[in-house]
Amino acid sequence: MQVIDTVAIVFTIVGGLALFMYGVKSLSDSLAKITGPRVVKILEKATDNPVKGMGVGTATTIMTQSSSITVLTLIGMVNAGIMTFRQSVNVMLGSEIGTTITAQIVSFNIGLAYFPLIAIAFFVGFLSKNEKVKFVAKVAFSLGLLFLAMDIMALGIEPLVNLPIFVYLINTFGQNPLFGVLIGTLISGVTQSSSATTSLVIAFGKAGAINLETAIATVLGANIGTTFLELFAAIGATRPAKRTALAQAMINIVGVIIFLPFILPFAELVRLTALDLARQIANAHTIFNVLVSLLFIPFVGALVWFCERVIPKKEGEFKPRHFFDEKMLNFAQLALREAEREVTSIADKTLTMLNLSKSAIVDENLNAANEVLDLEDEVDSYCDETELFIDKIREEDLAERQKLWRIKLLNIIVDIERIGDMTNNLAEFSIRRSTDQIPFSEKAKEELAELFEKVAETYVTAIKAMKQKSELLAQRAVELEDEVDVLERKSKRAHIKRTSEGICAPEADVMFTEMLRNLERIGDHADNIAYDILDTFFNHERIGTRKRALKF
């Protein structure tokens, strides 16, 4: 064979593989945009029950078409303390099953039907203005690319069938399956995709360039190679997250070790499932993954025990500060959901600060004031870290409403941080009032207490609206903020009157007015949060200038 022919064959096969991997990535991204919110809800239902956990992992991987994304997301969730290590193992067993769907799809022989599929899907997506239609068209387009890539790879492989050296190597691998396992591990480790490796093997099958025994050995190796990325991702992670990566590697390695001595009888069993070699390879992949997952169900406890012994618990082991971890960025929808949970958690902290600042001013509780000052630094740090995390969430992986919500969350963080700043101001006022012995009349305290209550009610309602995505609560928060404005003006007029009548000391004038101003601004920022909810989920656009830019 001439050198130019060899180069052409190599580039045809590698080019087809590259196109296939692009198609898988495009399919995964498109499915994630369509099914993302549903996948997040499914993952949050993960339990200690192995069967239910497997169902979660299978459904998640089918909907994302990527076991690597599922496992990396699990590592992130364990790292953030959202999921236990045992729960992640259950989900992981299901992901092993879900990842076989791609091989089943591409083993179909649809002839040249992928050309009209690609053409129709492209123009429908290009011309349509409907976001869901665009996503569905992209899914169809990606599937067309997968079938095209399979044909390209098979076309490049066909000339190899007549090469004596190639026939010799295939026969050698067939006699010693360990070589096939090593080749599959290497290819999968380089491509970081067991689906790509398995589909390449199926393409060899379509070209008649491989026997079933060698194909099975290579597919087994692909399952091992795909664990490299997860093991690498666990470096620097918490110990529970490292255990998660180790567990996935153990599941695949032990599964291969169990099956390796029985490849010949296993191949005979698989031949009974289909006449077509490509389908037989896909079926072997599916049967292997399903059986390994089922075999591990009774031994999940033992696997957890083993991983915990290999990576033992460390004294003072990491306690998560956040609901998120950077490995969640592999699945943008989940990252956005956990960022939202973190934002609501920070909002709850600032609500605590608001209540403490009320106790500091109305009850003259200096301990409460000092607690506010301590919490303010914590809130600032959490806001900064959460903002950086949200900035890293890839917009292109989100649907349009999710893109808008990502931006709104960044705005809400600013509002929450400002509220923290203002409660800090109020606490400092209470300390200064105590130090300088500035008196407030009983009436002034009553008015401050009333305004505090109204502001707290407004903020609580806005936070609940954010948690529940409630239009009714968001609108109620807007109404309450109007009441805050009225009450603030009323208190200011009453204070001016008391000062002119000599009831309130002149030295209390500026401090009391500033307290009113800070409370009113807290109401403004709660109002901003409410409008962000209305704008994102209910298409209520705010009229007039936003109050977010104000900082006091």
Beta strands, then each sheet from edge to edge (+ up, - down):
end
